[in-house]
Amino acid sequence: MASEAAITIAKMLENLPEQFTEQVVEHVREYIADLKDERQWNSAFSQSQDQLIAAAKKVRKEIQEGKAAPLDIETL
């Protein structure tokens, strides 16, 4: 069953000339793809929190022990 939002969008598209309809559909496709990518990123990021915390603690310890050197961006 279609949601109210989907029905609203369909009604809005019915009133547009076909050339504009195609443009809107393409924009919606891109927007949905972006939303899916963002959801994947957020999921991956949330699952890696423990690893990121551990890495930050390790770096902090290395800095305190004098084992870390500043990053020279010019040499990259």
PDB file of N, H, CA, C and O in Angstrom:
ATOM      1  N   MET A   1       0.839  -1.178   0.000  1.00  0.00           N
ATOM      2  CA  MET A   1       0.000   0.000   0.000  1.00  0.00           C
ATOM      3  C   MET A   1       0.887   1.245   0.000  1.00  0.00           C
ATOM      4  O   MET A   1       1.876   1.305   0.731  1.00  0.00           O
ATOM      5  N   ALA A   2       0.543   2.211  -0.798  1.00  0.00           N
ATOM      6  H   ALA A   2      -0.260   2.163  -1.392  1.00  0.00           H
ATOM      7  CA  ALA A   2       1.321   3.441  -0.907  1.00  0.00           C
ATOM      8  C   ALA A   2       1.063   4.332   0.304  1.00  0.00           C
ATOM      9  O   ALA A   2      -0.054   4.408   0.815  1.00  0.00           O
ATOM     10  N   SER A   3       2.114   4.996   0.745  1.00  0.00           N
ATOM     11  H   SER A   3       3.022   4.934   0.330  1.00  0.00           H
ATOM     12  CA  SER A   3       1.972   5.912   1.868  1.00  0.00           C
ATOM     13  C   SER A   3       1.344   7.216   1.387  1.00  0.00           C
ATOM     14  O   SER A   3       1.264   7.475   0.187  1.00  0.00           O
ATOM     15  N   GLU A   4       0.905   8.023   2.332  1.00  0.00           N
ATOM     16  H   GLU A   4       0.971   7.812   3.307  1.00  0.00           H
ATOM     17  CA  GLU A   4       0.332   9.324   1.991  1.00  0.00           C
ATOM     18  C   GLU A   4       1.342  10.182   1.222  1.00  0.00           C
ATOM     19  O   GLU A   4       0.981  10.879   0.274  1.00  0.00           O
ATOM     20  N   ALA A   5       2.597  10.123   1.637  1.00  0.00           N
ATOM     21  H   ALA A   5       2.890   9.556   2.407  1.00  0.00           H
ATOM     22  CA  ALA A   5       3.629  10.919   0.973  1.00  0.00           C
ATOM     23  C   ALA A   5       3.786  10.485  -0.486  1.00  0.00           C
ATOM     24  O   ALA A   5       3.903  11.327  -1.377  1.00  0.00           O
ATOM     25  N   ALA A   6       3.788   9.178  -0.727  1.00  0.00           N
ATOM     26  H   ALA A   6       3.693   8.494  -0.003  1.00  0.00           H
ATOM     27  CA  ALA A   6       3.932   8.676  -2.096  1.00  0.00           C
ATOM     28  C   ALA A   6       2.734   9.083  -2.947  1.00  0.00           C
ATOM     29  O   ALA A   6       2.889   9.424  -4.120  1.00  0.00           O
ATOM     30  N   ILE A   7       1.562   9.047  -2.367  1.00  0.00           N
ATOM     31  H   ILE A   7       1.437   8.770  -1.414  1.00  0.00           H
ATOM     32  CA  ILE A   7       0.351   9.458  -3.096  1.00  0.00           C
ATOM     33  C   ILE A   7       0.418  10.942  -3.434  1.00  0.00           C
ATOM     34  O   ILE A   7       0.060  11.353  -4.538  1.00  0.00           O
ATOM     35  N   THR A   8       0.878  11.740  -2.477  1.00  0.00           N
ATOM     36  H   THR A   8       1.169  11.406  -1.581  1.00  0.00           H
ATOM     37  CA  THR A   8       1.014  13.182  -2.702  1.00  0.00           C
ATOM     38  C   THR A   8       1.993  13.465  -3.831  1.00  0.00           C
ATOM     39  O   THR A   8       1.720  14.292  -4.701  1.00  0.00           O
ATOM     40  N   ILE A   9       3.121  12.788  -3.819  1.00  0.00           N
ATOM     41  H   ILE A   9       3.342  12.116  -3.112  1.00  0.00           H
ATOM     42  CA  ILE A   9       4.123  12.984  -4.872  1.00  0.00           C
ATOM     43  C   ILE A   9       3.549  12.574  -6.227  1.00  0.00           C
ATOM     44  O   ILE A   9       3.736  13.276  -7.220  1.00  0.00           O
ATOM     45  N   ALA A  10       2.859  11.452  -6.266  1.00  0.00           N
ATOM     46  H   ALA A  10       2.707  10.882  -5.459  1.00  0.00           H
ATOM     47  CA  ALA A  10       2.274  10.989  -7.523  1.00  0.00           C
ATOM     48  C   ALA A  10       1.286  12.007  -8.072  1.00  0.00           C
ATOM     49  O   ALA A  10       1.263  12.272  -9.274  1.00  0.00           O
ATOM     50  N   LYS A  11       0.463  12.583  -7.186  1.00  0.00           N
ATOM     51  H   LYS A  11       0.481  12.368  -6.210  1.00  0.00           H
ATOM     52  CA  LYS A  11      -0.506  13.598  -7.632  1.00  0.00           C
ATOM     53  C   LYS A  11       0.212  14.843  -8.146  1.00  0.00           C
ATOM     54  O   LYS A  11      -0.209  15.437  -9.139  1.00  0.00           O
ATOM     55  N   MET A  12       1.286  15.237  -7.478  1.00  0.00           N
ATOM     56  H   MET A  12       1.628  14.755  -6.672  1.00  0.00           H
ATOM     57  CA  MET A  12       2.049  16.407  -7.920  1.00  0.00           C
ATOM     58  C   MET A  12       2.651  16.157  -9.297  1.00  0.00           C
ATOM     59  O   MET A  12       2.662  17.052 -10.142  1.00  0.00           O
ATOM     60  N   LEU A  13       3.153  14.945  -9.526  1.00  0.00           N
ATOM     61  H   LEU A  13       3.145  14.218  -8.839  1.00  0.00           H
ATOM     62  CA  LEU A  13       3.770  14.614 -10.817  1.00  0.00           C
ATOM     63  C   LEU A  13       2.744  14.583 -11.951  1.00  0.00           C
ATOM     64  O   LEU A  13       3.064  14.915 -13.092  1.00  0.00           O
ATOM     65  N   GLU A  14       1.525  14.186 -11.636  1.00  0.00           N
ATOM     66  H   GLU A  14       1.265  13.916 -10.709  1.00  0.00           H
ATOM     67  CA  GLU A  14       0.474  14.111 -12.659  1.00  0.00           C
ATOM     68  C   GLU A  14       0.195  15.465 -13.298  1.00  0.00           C
ATOM     69  O   GLU A  14      -0.230  15.538 -14.451  1.00  0.00           O
ATOM     70  N   ASN A  15       0.432  16.531 -12.551  1.00  0.00           N
ATOM     71  H   ASN A  15       0.777  16.472 -11.614  1.00  0.00           H
ATOM     72  CA  ASN A  15       0.112  17.873 -13.038  1.00  0.00           C
ATOM     73  C   ASN A  15       1.274  18.552 -13.752  1.00  0.00           C
ATOM     74  O   ASN A  15       1.141  19.693 -14.195  1.00  0.00           O
ATOM     75  N   LEU A  16       2.390  17.881 -13.867  1.00  0.00           N
ATOM     76  H   LEU A  16       2.498  16.954 -13.507  1.00  0.00           H
ATOM     77  CA  LEU A  16       3.557  18.452 -14.529  1.00  0.00           C
ATOM     78  C   LEU A  16       3.664  17.965 -15.971  1.00  0.00           C
ATOM     79  O   LEU A  16       3.250  16.850 -16.287  1.00  0.00           O
ATOM     80  N   PRO A  17       4.221  18.804 -16.845  1.00  0.00           N
ATOM     81  CA  PRO A  17       4.532  18.326 -18.196  1.00  0.00           C
ATOM     82  C   PRO A  17       5.552  17.179 -18.095  1.00  0.00           C
ATOM     83  O   PRO A  17       6.336  17.114 -17.148  1.00  0.00           O
ATOM     84  N   GLU A  18       5.525  16.296 -19.069  1.00  0.00           N
ATOM     85  H   GLU A  18       4.889  16.349 -19.839  1.00  0.00           H
ATOM     86  CA  GLU A  18       6.364  15.092 -19.018  1.00  0.00           C
ATOM     87  C   GLU A  18       7.850  15.405 -18.862  1.00  0.00           C
ATOM     88  O   GLU A  18       8.547  14.714 -18.119  1.00  0.00           O
ATOM     89  N   GLN A  19       8.350  16.437 -19.551  1.00  0.00           N
ATOM     90  H   GLN A  19       7.784  16.998 -20.155  1.00  0.00           H
ATOM     91  CA  GLN A  19       9.779  16.751 -19.449  1.00  0.00           C
ATOM     92  C   GLN A  19      10.158  17.088 -18.007  1.00  0.00           C
ATOM     93  O   GLN A  19      11.240  16.721 -17.550  1.00  0.00           O
ATOM     94  N   PHE A  20       9.277  17.782 -17.291  1.00  0.00           N
ATOM     95  H   PHE A  20       8.398  18.080 -17.662  1.00  0.00           H
ATOM     96  CA  PHE A  20       9.567  18.119 -15.902  1.00  0.00           C
ATOM     97  C   PHE A  20       9.415  16.901 -14.995  1.00  0.00           C
ATOM     98  O   PHE A  20      10.130  16.749 -14.005  1.00  0.00           O
ATOM     99  N   THR A  21       8.483  16.054 -15.349  1.00  0.00           N
ATOM    100  H   THR A  21       7.902  16.177 -16.153  1.00  0.00           H
ATOM    101  CA  THR A  21       8.283  14.831 -14.580  1.00  0.00           C
ATOM    102  C   THR A  21       9.556  13.993 -14.572  1.00  0.00           C
ATOM    103  O   THR A  21       9.970  13.482 -13.531  1.00  0.00           O
ATOM    104  N   GLU A  22      10.168  13.861 -15.742  1.00  0.00           N
ATOM    105  H   GLU A  22       9.831  14.276 -16.587  1.00  0.00           H
ATOM    106  CA  GLU A  22      11.409  13.086 -15.838  1.00  0.00           C
ATOM    107  C   GLU A  22      12.508  13.711 -14.989  1.00  0.00           C
ATOM    108  O   GLU A  22      13.272  12.996 -14.341  1.00  0.00           O
ATOM    109  N   GLN A  23      12.593  15.043 -14.988  1.00  0.00           N
ATOM    110  H   GLN A  23      11.973  15.624 -15.515  1.00  0.00           H
ATOM    111  CA  GLN A  23      13.603  15.728 -14.186  1.00  0.00           C
ATOM    112  C   GLN A  23      13.367  15.483 -12.693  1.00  0.00           C
ATOM    113  O   GLN A  23      14.303  15.213 -11.941  1.00  0.00           O
ATOM    114  N   VAL A  24      12.118  15.582 -12.284  1.00  0.00           N
ATOM    115  H   VAL A  24      11.357  15.802 -12.895  1.00  0.00           H
ATOM    116  CA  VAL A  24      11.784  15.361 -10.874  1.00  0.00           C
ATOM    117  C   VAL A  24      12.102  13.933 -10.476  1.00  0.00           C
ATOM    118  O   VAL A  24      12.672  13.698  -9.410  1.00  0.00           O
ATOM    119  N   VAL A  25      11.743  12.986 -11.312  1.00  0.00           N
ATOM    120  H   VAL A  25      11.280  13.177 -12.177  1.00  0.00           H
ATOM    121  CA  VAL A  25      12.013  11.579 -11.014  1.00  0.00           C
ATOM    122  C   VAL A  25      13.518  11.342 -10.879  1.00  0.00           C
ATOM    123  O   VAL A  25      13.957  10.618  -9.986  1.00  0.00           O
ATOM    124  N   GLU A  26      14.299  11.948 -11.759  1.00  0.00           N
ATOM    125  H   GLU A  26      13.942  12.537 -12.485  1.00  0.00           H
ATOM    126  CA  GLU A  26      15.755  11.784 -11.676  1.00  0.00           C
ATOM    127  C   GLU A  26      16.293  12.387 -10.383  1.00  0.00           C
ATOM    128  O   GLU A  26      17.154  11.788  -9.739  1.00  0.00           O
ATOM    129  N   HIS A  27      15.808  13.542 -10.000  1.00  0.00           N
ATOM    130  H   HIS A  27      15.108  14.028 -10.523  1.00  0.00           H
ATOM    131  CA  HIS A  27      16.238  14.162  -8.741  1.00  0.00           C
ATOM    132  C   HIS A  27      15.855  13.288  -7.546  1.00  0.00           C
ATOM    133  O   HIS A  27      16.638  13.129  -6.609  1.00  0.00           O
ATOM    134  N   VAL A  28      14.669  12.733  -7.584  1.00  0.00           N
ATOM    135  H   VAL A  28      14.033  12.862  -8.345  1.00  0.00           H
ATOM    136  CA  VAL A  28      14.225  11.865  -6.487  1.00  0.00           C
ATOM    137  C   VAL A  28      15.100  10.614  -6.420  1.00  0.00           C
ATOM    138  O   VAL A  28      15.466  10.173  -5.331  1.00  0.00           O
ATOM    139  N   ARG A  29      15.433  10.045  -7.570  1.00  0.00           N
ATOM    140  H   ARG A  29      15.135  10.403  -8.455  1.00  0.00           H
ATOM    141  CA  ARG A  29      16.325   8.873  -7.592  1.00  0.00           C
ATOM    142  C   ARG A  29      17.673   9.203  -6.944  1.00  0.00           C
ATOM    143  O   ARG A  29      18.182   8.444  -6.120  1.00  0.00           O
ATOM    144  N   GLU A  30      18.237  10.352  -7.331  1.00  0.00           N
ATOM    145  H   GLU A  30      17.823  10.969  -8.000  1.00  0.00           H
ATOM    146  CA  GLU A  30      19.523  10.761  -6.765  1.00  0.00           C
ATOM    147  C   GLU A  30      19.406  11.006  -5.262  1.00  0.00           C
ATOM    148  O   GLU A  30      20.291  10.625  -4.496  1.00  0.00           O
ATOM    149  N   TYR A  31      18.323  11.636  -4.848  1.00  0.00           N
ATOM    150  H   TYR A  31      17.604  11.946  -5.470  1.00  0.00           H
ATOM    151  CA  TYR A  31      18.119  11.933  -3.431  1.00  0.00           C
ATOM    152  C   TYR A  31      17.996  10.642  -2.627  1.00  0.00           C
ATOM    153  O   TYR A  31      18.580  10.521  -1.550  1.00  0.00           O
ATOM    154  N   ILE A  32      17.247   9.693  -3.141  1.00  0.00           N
ATOM    155  H   ILE A  32      16.772   9.791  -4.015  1.00  0.00           H
ATOM    156  CA  ILE A  32      17.088   8.409  -2.451  1.00  0.00           C
ATOM    157  C   ILE A  32      18.423   7.678  -2.384  1.00  0.00           C
ATOM    158  O   ILE A  32      18.747   7.082  -1.356  1.00  0.00           O
ATOM    159  N   ALA A  33      19.196   7.713  -3.453  1.00  0.00           N
ATOM    160  H   ALA A  33      18.933   8.197  -4.288  1.00  0.00           H
ATOM    161  CA  ALA A  33      20.521   7.085  -3.442  1.00  0.00           C
ATOM    162  C   ALA A  33      21.415   7.738  -2.388  1.00  0.00           C
ATOM    163  O   ALA A  33      22.147   7.050  -1.676  1.00  0.00           O
ATOM    164  N   ASP A  34      21.353   9.071  -2.289  1.00  0.00           N
ATOM    165  H   ASP A  34      20.759   9.630  -2.867  1.00  0.00           H
ATOM    166  CA  ASP A  34      22.123   9.774  -1.267  1.00  0.00           C
ATOM    167  C   ASP A  34      21.690   9.368   0.138  1.00  0.00           C
ATOM    168  O   ASP A  34      22.528   9.166   1.017  1.00  0.00           O
ATOM    169  N   LEU A  35      20.390   9.252   0.345  1.00  0.00           N
ATOM    170  H   LEU A  35      19.710   9.417  -0.369  1.00  0.00           H
ATOM    171  CA  LEU A  35      19.882   8.825   1.656  1.00  0.00           C
ATOM    172  C   LEU A  35      20.367   7.426   2.015  1.00  0.00           C
ATOM    173  O   LEU A  35      20.741   7.163   3.157  1.00  0.00           O
ATOM    174  N   LYS A  36      20.356   6.529   1.027  1.00  0.00           N
ATOM    175  H   LYS A  36      20.052   6.743   0.099  1.00  0.00           H
ATOM    176  CA  LYS A  36      20.839   5.168   1.270  1.00  0.00           C
ATOM    177  C   LYS A  36      22.318   5.164   1.608  1.00  0.00           C
ATOM    178  O   LYS A  36      22.750   4.459   2.520  1.00  0.00           O
ATOM    179  N   ASP A  37      23.104   5.957   0.867  1.00  0.00           N
ATOM    180  H   ASP A  37      22.753   6.530   0.126  1.00  0.00           H
ATOM    181  CA  ASP A  37      24.537   6.060   1.152  1.00  0.00           C
ATOM    182  C   ASP A  37      24.777   6.596   2.558  1.00  0.00           C
ATOM    183  O   ASP A  37      25.627   6.090   3.290  1.00  0.00           O
ATOM    184  N   GLU A  38      24.021   7.622   2.925  1.00  0.00           N
ATOM    185  H   GLU A  38      23.330   8.033   2.330  1.00  0.00           H
ATOM    186  CA  GLU A  38      24.182   8.212   4.252  1.00  0.00           C
ATOM    187  C   GLU A  38      23.816   7.205   5.341  1.00  0.00           C
ATOM    188  O   GLU A  38      24.481   7.138   6.375  1.00  0.00           O
ATOM    189  N   ARG A  39      22.769   6.427   5.114  1.00  0.00           N
ATOM    190  H   ARG A  39      22.229   6.481   4.274  1.00  0.00           H
ATOM    191  CA  ARG A  39      22.363   5.416   6.083  1.00  0.00           C
ATOM    192  C   ARG A  39      23.450   4.351   6.224  1.00  0.00           C
ATOM    193  O   ARG A  39      23.738   3.898   7.332  1.00  0.00           O
ATOM    194  N   GLN A  40      24.054   3.951   5.102  1.00  0.00           N
ATOM    195  H   GLN A  40      23.820   4.319   4.202  1.00  0.00           H
ATOM    196  CA  GLN A  40      25.149   2.978   5.156  1.00  0.00           C
ATOM    197  C   GLN A  40      26.341   3.546   5.909  1.00  0.00           C
ATOM    198  O   GLN A  40      26.941   2.858   6.735  1.00  0.00           O
ATOM    199  N   TRP A  41      26.688   4.804   5.628  1.00  0.00           N
ATOM    200  H   TRP A  41      26.200   5.362   4.957  1.00  0.00           H
ATOM    201  CA  TRP A  41      27.813   5.452   6.303  1.00  0.00           C
ATOM    202  C   TRP A  41      27.559   5.516   7.803  1.00  0.00           C
ATOM    203  O   TRP A  41      28.430   5.171   8.601  1.00  0.00           O
ATOM    204  N   ASN A  42      26.362   5.957   8.183  1.00  0.00           N
ATOM    205  H   ASN A  42      25.654   6.237   7.534  1.00  0.00           H
ATOM    206  CA  ASN A  42      26.036   6.068   9.607  1.00  0.00           C
ATOM    207  C   ASN A  42      26.098   4.707  10.292  1.00  0.00           C
ATOM    208  O   ASN A  42      26.561   4.602  11.428  1.00  0.00           O
ATOM    209  N   SER A  43      25.640   3.678   9.613  1.00  0.00           N
ATOM    210  H   SER A  43      25.264   3.763   8.690  1.00  0.00           H
ATOM    211  CA  SER A  43      25.682   2.335  10.178  1.00  0.00           C
ATOM    212  C   SER A  43      27.124   1.866  10.353  1.00  0.00           C
ATOM    213  O   SER A  43      27.490   1.351  11.409  1.00  0.00           O
ATOM    214  N   ALA A  44      27.935   2.047   9.321  1.00  0.00           N
ATOM    215  H   ALA A  44      27.638   2.465   8.463  1.00  0.00           H
ATOM    216  CA  ALA A  44      29.340   1.633   9.393  1.00  0.00           C
ATOM    217  C   ALA A  44      30.082   2.428  10.463  1.00  0.00           C
ATOM    218  O   ALA A  44      30.890   1.876  11.210  1.00  0.00           O
ATOM    219  N   PHE A  45      29.801   3.735  10.532  1.00  0.00           N
ATOM    220  H   PHE A  45      29.145   4.184   9.926  1.00  0.00           H
ATOM    221  CA  PHE A  45      30.474   4.589  11.509  1.00  0.00           C
ATOM    222  C   PHE A  45      30.095   4.184  12.921  1.00  0.00           C
ATOM    223  O   PHE A  45      30.958   4.127  13.797  1.00  0.00           O
ATOM    224  N   SER A  46      28.825   3.903  13.159  1.00  0.00           N
ATOM    225  H   SER A  46      28.124   3.950  12.447  1.00  0.00           H
ATOM    226  CA  SER A  46      28.394   3.530  14.507  1.00  0.00           C
ATOM    227  C   SER A  46      28.968   2.175  14.919  1.00  0.00           C
ATOM    228  O   SER A  46      29.196   1.935  16.104  1.00  0.00           O
ATOM    229  N   GLN A  47      29.200   1.300  13.961  1.00  0.00           N
ATOM    230  H   GLN A  47      29.016   1.495  12.998  1.00  0.00           H
ATOM    231  CA  GLN A  47      29.754  -0.017  14.275  1.00  0.00           C
ATOM    232  C   GLN A  47      31.265   0.034  14.514  1.00  0.00           C
ATOM    233  O   GLN A  47      31.846  -0.926  15.020  1.00  0.00           O
ATOM    234  N   SER A  48      31.898   1.147  14.154  1.00  0.00           N
ATOM    235  H   SER A  48      31.426   1.927  13.744  1.00  0.00           H
ATOM    236  CA  SER A  48      33.344   1.241  14.305  1.00  0.00           C
ATOM    237  C   SER A  48      33.754   2.135  15.479  1.00  0.00           C
ATOM    238  O   SER A  48      34.938   2.429  15.646  1.00  0.00           O
ATOM    239  N   GLN A  49      32.798   2.562  16.282  1.00  0.00           N
ATOM    240  H   GLN A  49      31.836   2.323  16.147  1.00  0.00           H
ATOM    241  CA  GLN A  49      33.090   3.474  17.380  1.00  0.00           C
ATOM    242  C   GLN A  49      34.142   2.922  18.338  1.00  0.00           C
ATOM    243  O   GLN A  49      35.062   3.642  18.729  1.00  0.00           O
ATOM    244  N   ASP A  50      34.017   1.660  18.717  1.00  0.00           N
ATOM    245  H   ASP A  50      33.270   1.075  18.400  1.00  0.00           H
ATOM    246  CA  ASP A  50      34.983   1.057  19.643  1.00  0.00           C
ATOM    247  C   ASP A  50      36.393   1.078  19.063  1.00  0.00           C
ATOM    248  O   ASP A  50      37.358   1.358  19.775  1.00  0.00           O
ATOM    249  N   GLN A  51      36.509   0.784  17.780  1.00  0.00           N
ATOM    250  H   GLN A  51      35.725   0.556  17.202  1.00  0.00           H
ATOM    251  CA  GLN A  51      37.824   0.792  17.125  1.00  0.00           C
ATOM    252  C   GLN A  51      38.396   2.202  17.061  1.00  0.00           C
ATOM    253  O   GLN A  51      39.594   2.400  17.259  1.00  0.00           O
ATOM    254  N   LEU A  52      37.539   3.183  16.784  1.00  0.00           N
ATOM    255  H   LEU A  52      36.565   3.022  16.623  1.00  0.00           H
ATOM    256  CA  LEU A  52      37.998   4.567  16.718  1.00  0.00           C
ATOM    257  C   LEU A  52      38.457   5.060  18.094  1.00  0.00           C
ATOM    258  O   LEU A  52      39.463   5.762  18.202  1.00  0.00           O
ATOM    259  N   ILE A  53      37.728   4.697  19.123  1.00  0.00           N
ATOM    260  H   ILE A  53      36.911   4.127  19.035  1.00  0.00           H
ATOM    261  CA  ILE A  53      38.106   5.080  20.488  1.00  0.00           C
ATOM    262  C   ILE A  53      39.437   4.451  20.861  1.00  0.00           C
ATOM    263  O   ILE A  53      40.303   5.115  21.430  1.00  0.00           O
ATOM    264  N   ALA A  54      39.604   3.166  20.542  1.00  0.00           N
ATOM    265  H   ALA A  54      38.900   2.626  20.079  1.00  0.00           H
ATOM    266  CA  ALA A  54      40.857   2.471  20.846  1.00  0.00           C
ATOM    267  C   ALA A  54      42.025   3.121  20.103  1.00  0.00           C
ATOM    268  O   ALA A  54      43.102   3.291  20.674  1.00  0.00           O
ATOM    269  N   ALA A  55      41.822   3.481  18.844  1.00  0.00           N
ATOM    270  H   ALA A  55      40.947   3.343  18.380  1.00  0.00           H
ATOM    271  CA  ALA A  55      42.886   4.125  18.063  1.00  0.00           C
ATOM    272  C   ALA A  55      43.239   5.483  18.654  1.00  0.00           C
ATOM    273  O   ALA A  55      44.416   5.838  18.726  1.00  0.00           O
ATOM    274  N   ALA A  56      42.244   6.240  19.074  1.00  0.00           N
ATOM    275  H   ALA A  56      41.288   5.952  19.016  1.00  0.00           H
ATOM    276  CA  ALA A  56      42.499   7.557  19.672  1.00  0.00           C
ATOM    277  C   ALA A  56      43.274   7.421  20.972  1.00  0.00           C
ATOM    278  O   ALA A  56      44.187   8.202  21.238  1.00  0.00           O
ATOM    279  N   LYS A  57      42.913   6.434  21.781  1.00  0.00           N
ATOM    280  H   LYS A  57      42.170   5.800  21.565  1.00  0.00           H
ATOM    281  CA  LYS A  57      43.634   6.203  23.047  1.00  0.00           C
ATOM    282  C   LYS A  57      45.091   5.819  22.777  1.00  0.00           C
ATOM    283  O   LYS A  57      46.004   6.262  23.473  1.00  0.00           O
ATOM    284  N   LYS A  58      45.288   4.986  21.750  1.00  0.00           N
ATOM    285  H   LYS A  58      44.546   4.626  21.184  1.00  0.00           H
ATOM    286  CA  LYS A  58      46.649   4.568  21.411  1.00  0.00           C
ATOM    287  C   LYS A  58      47.491   5.770  20.974  1.00  0.00           C
ATOM    288  O   LYS A  58      48.641   5.916  21.389  1.00  0.00           O
ATOM    289  N   VAL A  59      46.915   6.616  20.144  1.00  0.00           N
ATOM    290  H   VAL A  59      45.981   6.498  19.806  1.00  0.00           H
ATOM    291  CA  VAL A  59      47.633   7.796  19.669  1.00  0.00           C
ATOM    292  C   VAL A  59      47.925   8.740  20.831  1.00  0.00           C
ATOM    293  O   VAL A  59      49.025   9.283  20.934  1.00  0.00           O
ATOM    294  N   ARG A  60      46.950   8.933  21.694  1.00  0.00           N
ATOM    295  H   ARG A  60      46.056   8.493  21.611  1.00  0.00           H
ATOM    296  CA  ARG A  60      47.158   9.801  22.851  1.00  0.00           C
ATOM    297  C   ARG A  60      48.315   9.284  23.709  1.00  0.00           C
ATOM    298  O   ARG A  60      49.138  10.067  24.182  1.00  0.00           O
ATOM    299  N   LYS A  61      48.375   7.960  23.908  1.00  0.00           N
ATOM    300  H   LYS A  61      47.707   7.324  23.523  1.00  0.00           H
ATOM    301  CA  LYS A  61      49.444   7.352  24.695  1.00  0.00           C
ATOM    302  C   LYS A  61      50.799   7.550  24.005  1.00  0.00           C
ATOM    303  O   LYS A  61      51.790   7.877  24.657  1.00  0.00           O
ATOM    304  N   GLU A  62      50.833   7.350  22.680  1.00  0.00           N
ATOM    305  H   GLU A  62      50.028   7.084  22.151  1.00  0.00           H
ATOM    306  CA  GLU A  62      52.074   7.532  21.929  1.00  0.00           C
ATOM    307  C   GLU A  62      52.560   8.979  22.002  1.00  0.00           C
ATOM    308  O   GLU A  62      53.763   9.229  22.082  1.00  0.00           O
ATOM    309  N   ILE A  63      51.622   9.932  21.976  1.00  0.00           N
ATOM    310  H   ILE A  63      50.645   9.728  21.911  1.00  0.00           H
ATOM    311  CA  ILE A  63      52.001  11.341  22.109  1.00  0.00           C
ATOM    312  C   ILE A  63      52.605  11.587  23.483  1.00  0.00           C
ATOM    313  O   ILE A  63      53.633  12.254  23.599  1.00  0.00           O
ATOM    314  N   GLN A  64      51.976  11.056  24.525  1.00  0.00           N
ATOM    315  H   GLN A  64      51.141  10.514  24.431  1.00  0.00           H
ATOM    316  CA  GLN A  64      52.479  11.236  25.890  1.00  0.00           C
ATOM    317  C   GLN A  64      53.864  10.612  26.069  1.00  0.00           C
ATOM    318  O   GLN A  64      54.693  11.121  26.823  1.00  0.00           O
ATOM    319  N   GLU A  65      54.099   9.516  25.374  1.00  0.00           N
ATOM    320  H   GLU A  65      53.426   9.102  24.761  1.00  0.00           H
ATOM    321  CA  GLU A  65      55.386   8.811  25.493  1.00  0.00           C
ATOM    322  C   GLU A  65      56.440   9.384  24.542  1.00  0.00           C
ATOM    323  O   GLU A  65      57.579   8.917  24.529  1.00  0.00           O
ATOM    324  N   GLY A  66      56.072  10.378  23.757  1.00  0.00           N
ATOM    325  H   GLY A  66      55.147  10.757  23.768  1.00  0.00           H
ATOM    326  CA  GLY A  66      57.014  10.983  22.821  1.00  0.00           C
ATOM    327  C   GLY A  66      57.288  10.126  21.600  1.00  0.00           C
ATOM    328  O   GLY A  66      58.282  10.342  20.907  1.00  0.00           O
ATOM    329  N   LYS A  67      56.439   9.173  21.327  1.00  0.00           N
ATOM    330  H   LYS A  67      55.632   8.997  21.890  1.00  0.00           H
ATOM    331  CA  LYS A  67      56.633   8.274  20.181  1.00  0.00           C
ATOM    332  C   LYS A  67      55.980   8.808  18.903  1.00  0.00           C
ATOM    333  O   LYS A  67      56.224   8.288  17.815  1.00  0.00           O
ATOM    334  N   ALA A  68      55.166   9.827  19.036  1.00  0.00           N
ATOM    335  H   ALA A  68      54.968  10.250  19.920  1.00  0.00           H
ATOM    336  CA  ALA A  68      54.454  10.352  17.867  1.00  0.00           C
ATOM    337  C   ALA A  68      55.151  11.595  17.347  1.00  0.00           C
ATOM    338  O   ALA A  68      55.663  12.401  18.124  1.00  0.00           O
ATOM    339  N   ALA A  69      55.169  11.745  16.042  1.00  0.00           N
ATOM    340  H   ALA A  69      54.753  11.090  15.411  1.00  0.00           H
ATOM    341  CA  ALA A  69      55.759  12.927  15.421  1.00  0.00           C
ATOM    342  C   ALA A  69      54.657  13.698  14.703  1.00  0.00           C
ATOM    343  O   ALA A  69      53.717  13.093  14.188  1.00  0.00           O
ATOM    344  N   PRO A  70      54.759  15.007  14.663  1.00  0.00           N
ATOM    345  CA  PRO A  70      53.738  15.792  13.949  1.00  0.00           C
ATOM    346  C   PRO A  70      53.694  15.399  12.473  1.00  0.00           C
ATOM    347  O   PRO A  70      54.719  15.071  11.876  1.00  0.00           O
ATOM    348  N   LEU A  71      52.517  15.437  11.908  1.00  0.00           N
ATOM    349  H   LEU A  71      51.684  15.704  12.393  1.00  0.00           H
ATOM    350  CA  LEU A  71      52.323  15.118  10.499  1.00  0.00           C
ATOM    351  C   LEU A  71      52.756  16.313   9.662  1.00  0.00           C
ATOM    352  O   LEU A  71      52.279  17.430   9.859  1.00  0.00           O
ATOM    353  N   ASP A  72      53.657  16.066   8.734  1.00  0.00           N
ATOM    354  H   ASP A  72      54.044  15.158   8.574  1.00  0.00           H
ATOM    355  CA  ASP A  72      54.115  17.118   7.831  1.00  0.00           C
ATOM    356  C   ASP A  72      53.326  16.993   6.534  1.00  0.00           C
ATOM    357  O   ASP A  72      53.647  16.167   5.679  1.00  0.00           O
ATOM    358  N   ILE A  73      52.321  17.796   6.397  1.00  0.00           N
ATOM    359  H   ILE A  73      52.061  18.467   7.091  1.00  0.00           H
ATOM    360  CA  ILE A  73      51.439  17.714   5.251  1.00  0.00           C
ATOM    361  C   ILE A  73      52.157  18.020   3.945  1.00  0.00           C
ATOM    362  O   ILE A  73      51.769  17.519   2.890  1.00  0.00           O
ATOM    363  N   GLU A  74      53.175  18.819   4.007  1.00  0.00           N
ATOM    364  H   GLU A  74      53.490  19.226   4.864  1.00  0.00           H
ATOM    365  CA  GLU A  74      53.908  19.209   2.815  1.00  0.00           C
ATOM    366  C   GLU A  74      54.618  18.021   2.162  1.00  0.00           C
ATOM    367  O   GLU A  74      54.889  18.062   0.962  1.00  0.00           O
ATOM    368  N   THR A  75      54.920  16.982   2.909  1.00  0.00           N
ATOM    369  H   THR A  75      54.700  16.949   3.884  1.00  0.00           H
ATOM    370  CA  THR A  75      55.653  15.835   2.362  1.00  0.00           C
ATOM    371  C   THR A  75      54.722  14.740   1.855  1.00  0.00           C
ATOM    372  O   THR A  75      55.185  13.719   1.348  1.00  0.00           O
ATOM    373  N   LEU A  76      53.428  14.943   1.988  1.00  0.00           N
ATOM    374  H   LEU A  76      53.052  15.773   2.401  1.00  0.00           H
ATOM    375  CA  LEU A  76      52.474  13.907   1.523  1.00  0.00           C
ATOM    376  C   LEU A  76      52.333  13.906   0.040  1.00  0.00           C
ATOM    377  O   LEU A  76      51.577  13.104  -0.508  1.00  0.00           O
TER     378      LEU A  76
END
